[in-house]
């Protein structure tokens, strides 16, 4: 099966590694310059004004900062 991709400019991100014994989320912040990437649409879980949430390896989640504005990103994802 062929997946659909969207081109995004993504930069710094936060990796969620799960939760500790007190149910506090374990986060790793990564600072990175913005770069163009192709992302499988099926990996995208949600978008906000600042972050796009995607799934990652081994059940992890990643909150990516993106360069486009929310309205532009919404158009890219809902384009038919």
Backbone bond lengths (Angstrom), bond angles and torsions (degrees), N, CA, C in turn:
res aa  C-N    CA-C-N  psi(-1)  N-CA   C-N-CA  omega(-1)  CA-C   N-CA-C  phi
1 X - - - 1.453 - - 1.531 108.11 -
2 X 1.303 116.56 135.10 1.455 123.31 179.85 1.526 110.11 -88.55
3 X 1.317 116.18 133.39 1.464 121.30 179.71 1.524 109.31 -95.35
4 X 1.317 116.91 151.93 1.458 120.94 175.23 1.521 108.04 -92.10
5 X 1.324 115.27 145.11 1.453 121.44 -178.45 1.521 109.71 -122.77
6 X 1.332 114.99 155.15 1.450 121.93 174.70 1.529 106.92 -128.90
7 X 1.336 116.49 139.16 1.461 121.04 178.12 1.518 108.33 -88.36
8 X 1.336 116.08 126.07 1.464 122.49 -178.64 1.515 110.08 -133.14
9 X 1.323 116.08 155.00 1.448 121.61 171.97 1.527 106.62 -104.15
10 X 1.352 115.79 106.62 1.458 122.02 -175.57 1.516 110.31 -114.06
11 X 1.327 115.73 148.47 1.469 120.02 -177.83 1.520 111.65 -132.29
12 X 1.312 115.51 -126.37 1.456 121.08 -178.98 1.520 109.80 -56.12
13 X 1.327 115.52 150.73 1.453 119.04 -176.82 1.527 111.28 -150.27
14 X 1.315 113.81 165.61 1.457 121.73 177.97 1.526 106.93 -123.30
15 X 1.326 116.07 123.88 1.465 121.01 178.67 1.522 108.11 -97.37
16 X 1.320 116.27 127.13 1.460 121.43 174.92 1.526 107.95 -94.48
17 X 1.344 116.06 118.12 1.468 121.86 -178.17 1.522 112.26 -96.06
18 X 1.321 117.13 8.53 1.456 119.77 -179.11 1.524 110.44 113.02
19 X 1.334 115.50 -148.99 1.468 120.97 -174.57 1.521 110.48 -132.46
20 X 1.345 115.07 148.05 1.463 119.43 177.13 1.533 109.84 -85.42
21 X 1.327 117.35 -174.78 1.472 121.57 -176.41 1.521 112.48 -65.42
22 X 1.342 117.55 -20.45 1.467 121.98 177.89 1.531 111.63 -94.89
23 X 1.329 116.38 12.42 1.462 123.60 179.64 1.530 112.82 64.50
24 X 1.340 116.41 27.27 1.461 121.69 175.60 1.538 107.78 -94.82
25 X 1.339 115.27 131.84 1.458 120.13 -178.27 1.529 110.57 -64.71
26 X 1.329 116.47 135.28 1.460 123.27 178.28 1.528 107.37 -95.34
27 X 1.342 116.59 111.78 1.463 122.06 -174.34 1.522 111.45 -116.49
28 X 1.313 116.12 142.22 1.463 123.30 175.26 1.519 107.41 -121.98
29 X 1.337 117.16 118.18 1.461 121.47 179.91 1.521 109.46 -91.26
30 X 1.341 115.58 132.01 1.467 122.10 -179.76 1.522 108.17 -123.99
31 X 1.322 116.69 122.76 1.454 121.99 177.97 1.528 108.31 -94.21
32 X 1.334 115.57 126.62 1.461 120.02 -178.11 1.523 109.15 -150.54
33 X 1.342 117.35 149.14 1.467 119.66 175.55 1.527 109.87 -70.60
34 X 1.319 116.45 157.84 1.457 120.33 176.84 1.526 109.90 -67.14
35 X 1.330 115.44 140.46 1.464 122.13 177.78 1.527 108.10 -146.20
36 X 1.318 116.21 147.22 1.471 121.49 178.17 1.528 108.33 -73.52
37 X 1.334 115.79 134.73 1.461 121.10 178.96 1.519 109.16 -140.70
38 X 1.310 116.48 150.53 1.453 122.14 170.18 1.529 106.49 -97.14
39 X 1.319 116.53 124.81 1.459 121.96 -177.72 1.522 108.46 -119.25
40 X 1.325 116.24 132.92 1.463 120.20 175.94 1.530 108.45 -66.22
41 X 1.308 116.50 126.46 1.463 121.45 -178.83 1.531 110.66 -57.33
42 X 1.317 117.12 -34.58 1.469 121.03 -179.24 1.531 112.92 -63.88
43 X 1.336 118.18 -19.62 1.471 121.68 179.24 1.526 112.43 -83.46
44 X 1.331 117.54 -16.38 1.464 121.70 -177.11 1.521 109.72 -78.98
45 X 1.334 116.02 125.84 1.462 121.56 -178.53 1.521 112.09 -102.94
46 X 1.338 118.33 -36.14 1.465 121.70 177.42 1.517 109.52 -166.00
47 X 1.346 114.67 164.40 1.458 120.77 173.93 1.526 108.30 -132.81
48 X 1.326 114.81 150.10 1.465 121.58 173.90 1.520 106.83 -131.71
49 X 1.308 117.04 -175.51 1.471 120.80 179.32 1.530 111.98 -61.85
50 X 1.342 118.01 -25.84 1.461 120.95 -175.41 1.525 114.11 -115.88
51 X 1.336 117.05 -32.48 1.465 120.51 -172.12 1.521 113.11 -124.81
52 X 1.331 113.84 152.39 1.455 121.55 167.27 1.530 105.38 -116.32
53 X 1.325 116.73 125.95 1.458 122.41 -177.69 1.521 108.84 -96.04
54 X 1.344 115.68 125.81 1.465 120.62 177.77 1.516 109.53 -128.11
55 X 1.345 115.06 157.63 1.453 116.63 171.96 1.523 108.21 -81.10
56 X 1.331 115.30 163.43 1.454 122.33 -172.41 1.528 107.90 -140.61
57 X 1.273 118.45 -165.84 1.462 123.06 -179.48 1.528 112.48 -70.48
58 X 1.300 115.81 147.42 1.470 123.44 172.89 1.522 114.25 52.28
59 X 1.319 117.30 41.17 1.460 121.06 175.83 1.516 115.46 77.61
60 X 1.314 117.22 9.25 1.467 120.07 179.24 1.527 109.89 -83.01
61 X 1.338 116.13 164.83 1.459 123.97 175.98 1.517 108.13 -123.13
62 X 1.331 117.06 150.63 1.467 121.33 176.99 1.524 109.28 -129.74
63 X 1.336 115.06 129.03 1.462 122.84 174.59 1.529 106.58 -99.21
64 X 1.322 117.10 105.42 1.465 122.41 -178.37 1.526 110.88 -95.23
65 X 1.340 116.98 137.18 1.461 120.20 166.89 1.524 106.26 -78.15
66 X 1.317 116.71 139.29 1.462 119.52 179.44 1.526 109.60 -125.89
67 X 1.337 115.55 155.43 1.463 121.73 -173.67 1.526 113.81 -86.38
68 X 1.329 117.77 -34.85 1.464 120.09 -179.94 1.528 109.75 -66.06
69 X 1.323 116.11 159.87 1.466 117.75 173.83 1.537 108.49 -81.52
70 X 1.327 115.75 164.66 1.461 122.38 -176.01 1.530 112.02 -55.21
71 X 1.316 116.74 -45.69 1.467 121.51 -176.82 1.533 110.92 -61.79
72 X 1.337 116.89 -42.93 1.463 121.46 178.87 1.525 111.15 -64.38
73 X 1.334 116.49 -43.81 1.461 120.37 179.31 1.528 110.74 -64.31
74 X 1.309 116.72 -40.96 1.467 120.77 178.03 1.526 110.74 -59.95
75 X 1.335 116.99 -42.27 1.468 121.02 178.45 1.527 111.09 -62.66
76 X 1.343 116.39 -42.85 1.460 119.83 179.70 1.529 111.19 -60.77
77 X 1.319 116.75 -39.46 1.462 120.94 -175.29 1.529 113.47 -80.71
78 X 1.325 117.33 -23.21 1.462 119.53 -178.52 1.524 112.34 -102.80
79 X 1.319 116.33 0.51 1.469 122.31 178.99 1.519 110.19 -63.58
80 X 1.317 116.09 135.72 1.474 119.42 -179.43 1.495 110.90 -110.08
